[in-house]
């Protein structure tokens, strides 16, 4: 039997193991990052402190306006600059592709405008350079720097991975947080996942099913487990790690095979009698739905699914699997038979302490719309079909 840990908790308005509401003065690193994400998404400014180096005032490049740049410049000790991923710098021709890693600071001779920043950060911006790239210097930044953390924060916000940064005082009254809290956020949020609810939900292909919801202690993004039947944790449990896909799972998009994989996994687990599908909040290989739609636009222009992500400044796959490993631990599952064509998932679970006893192929028919996508997954992503 899969342990139902939530039943050990009393039913009450607020779970005692969850943090108090923001009004109660919670200042944990997870909550600080969550608040900063919300601030950036609405175009606000935050301050990021590094262990070594100056405090940076930060705006998300995607949300920047000339008024926002003016407000930043008024508080800053130097001229605002743009921090982007090495991937995006390579796309702009400012870094050789083979060295396109980490984060770089783009130093310009003239003051950046909001239009300049949009052109540098967003491949969907209208063609035509708004600033002279020959005058732009790309300066490599340490991975633990405040600027690198600022770009990581824009990724957590599901925005384009680019941040406007400028040195400033630490006592500006802005929301402030430590760079190390940002860089450790995904790991710490995954490790803090807890069961918050469960319900029996009969499914079309699996009537004996229940859905268990997991939430990190900062109240952030929730992940779900669909438990079918009564898995025996003393034996390897048939398991599928499924990243959410609004277009494929809900709308039946033909651009990918996600909907087929989701419904096929539920049907297969029900057929063998028991197992678990982890439904992970990692839309678009971890870049979010809006950025996935941007990637689709680039694919329509000729890029494959991986190069489209790189054009946006992301890695070709931004997903992590610590949440999946923590969910399996909370379900009492240490060994799995993994339904996947992706060897990286096998390696990732093993890295996080889950034994993969067997990789179970999970292949579905191709169609005219996803043939190129599937070929790319096989030839460049190492998927086994």
CORJOGI-V781523 format. One line per field, one symbol per residue. phi: phi as a letter, one per 20 degrees, with the letter a starting at -180 (. if undefined). burial: I if it has 16 or more other C-alpha atoms within 10 Angstrom, else O. A space follows every 10 residues. Layout:
phi=???
burial=???
This chain:
phi=.ffdffffef ebgcffeeff fgfenfcfgf fffgffgfff fenedcdddd fcoffdeccf gfdfcfffff ffffeeebff cddcfgffff ffnebfgfde cmccdeedfd ffdffgffff ecfefgfofe cfffdedddf dffeffffff ffffffemdg fbcecbfbfe denfgcbegf fffeffffff fegcfdabbf cfdgdbfecc dddccffemf fedcddddmc geffcgefcc ecfgbgfefe emgefcdfff ffffffffff feoaqcdeee fcgmlnenff ffffffffff eofefeffff gfoeffbefc cfgfffffff emddccdefa ddffffffff fendeefaed gbdcfecfed ffgfffgffd emfdd
burial=OIOOOOOOOO OOOOOOOOIO OOOOOOOOII IIIIIIIOII IOIIIIIIII OOOIIIIIII IIIIIOOIIO OIIOOIOOII IIIIIIIIII IOOIIOOOOI IOIIIIIIOO OIIIOOIIII IIIOOOOOOO IOOOOOOIOI IOOOIIIIII IIIIIIIIII IIIIIIIIOI OOOIIIIIII IIIOIIOIII IIIIIIOIOO OOOOIIOIII IIIIIIIIIO OIIIIIIIIO IIIOOIIIII IIIIIOIIIO OOIIIIIIII IIOIIIIIII OOOIIIIIII IIIIIIIIIO IIOIIIOIIO OOIIIIIIII IIIIIIOOII IIIIIIIIOI IIIIIIIIII IIOOIIOIIO OOOIIIIIIO OIOOOOOOOI IIIIIIIOOO IOIOO
